[in-house]
């Protein structure tokens, strides 16, 4: 087996490790939440048998017709079977930002302030985008 340290820098290895863990976690959440939803363990906001009634609607029409929350309001309904899957999506969507934050200490210890600044700006842009503060 080849030594990964021979071909990758410490920050690349850390980023990859955090990214891999985050993707695996997000995927596991998606699988478990889907099983809970389909098995009926958690009551859904929109029952599965009623979904065909809404298939032709746009996203905004669907949200209005079903009372599905928009933005971050879904967090209040995290216990609903069909809303819980959003948690896995959020984990997957945030993995690159978390991985970037994980390499900041390496850049800082090395005095690589350009990479620190770029990384912080990247995470800030992702956070502002996720918060939807600039409609």
N, C-alpha and C positions, 0 to 999 in steps of 0.2 A: 504494500500500500504506500502511495506517495505521501510525503509530508506536506500538508496544506500550507504550512508556514513558509515553505520554499517558494510558493507561487503567489501567495496573497499576503497583504499587509495586515497588521493587527486590527486596524479599523475595518478592513474588508471582512475579516473573519468574524468580528463582533457583529457588524451589520448583518451579515448572512445568517449568523446564529439567531439573532433576535427576529429577523424577518422570517426564518423558517419556523420558529416557535410560534410567532404570531399567526402565520398562515395556517399552521396545523390547528391552533386553538380556534381560529375563526371557522375553519372547516368543520371541526368537531361540534362547535356550537350550532352551525347550520344543520348538520345531520341530526343532532339530538333534538333541536327545536322542531324540525320537520317531522320526526318520528312522534314527538309529543303531540303535535298538531294533528297529524293524520290518525293517530290512535285515539284522539278525543280526550286525552288526559287533561288538557287545559281547554277551557271553553274559548272558542274563537270569537273575535269581534264580528266577523262575517262567517256564518256557517258554510261549510264546504258545499253543501247541496244548493246553496243560494248563489254561489259564485257565477254560474253560467248566466244568471240574470244581469250581471254587470260587465260581462266580457266586452261588449261593444262600446263601453263608455271610455272617455278620456280619463287621465289620472285625476284631474280636478273634479270631473263629474262623478267618478267613482268615490272619491273622498267625501264629497257632499252627500251623495246618495246613501252611503254606508255609515257615515259618521266617523270615518277613519281620520285620525289626526294628521296634520301636516307639520312640517318642520320637526322640532325636537319634542313636540307634544306627545309623540308616541311613547316616550318614557313613562308617562303616567299609566299607560295600558300594557306595560311589559309582561304582566301576568296572563294576557290573552294569548292563546295558542298561535294565532296568525301574526301577531305583532312581535312575539318573541324572536322570530327569525331575523328581525332587523338588527338585533344585537350582534349576530354573526357577521352581518354585512358591515356594521360599524367597526367591528374588530378588524376585518379585512381591509377596510378603507383607511384605517388609522395606522396600520402596521408600518408603512414607510416612514411616517413621522416619528413613531416610537423608535424605529431602528436608527433614524438619523440622530435622535436625542442620545441614543446609547453610545454613539461614537464621539460625542462632544468631549468627554473627559480625555480621550486619547489625543484628540487634536489640541486641547488646552495644555496637557502635560508636555506635549511636543513644542508648544509655542506657535502652533500653526493657526494664527488668528484669522487668516483669510478664510480657511475652511470652517472655523468656528462661526464667523459672521455669516457665511453663506448658509450653513446648516441652520442657524437660528432664524434667518430670514425665510428659509424654506418652510420650517415648521410654523412660523407666524403666518405665512401665506396660506398654508393648509388649514390652520386653525380658523383664520378669518373666513375662509371659504366654507368650512364646515359649519361655522356659526351663522352663516348667511346674513352677515351684518351689512353687506354692500349689495343690496337688492339690485 
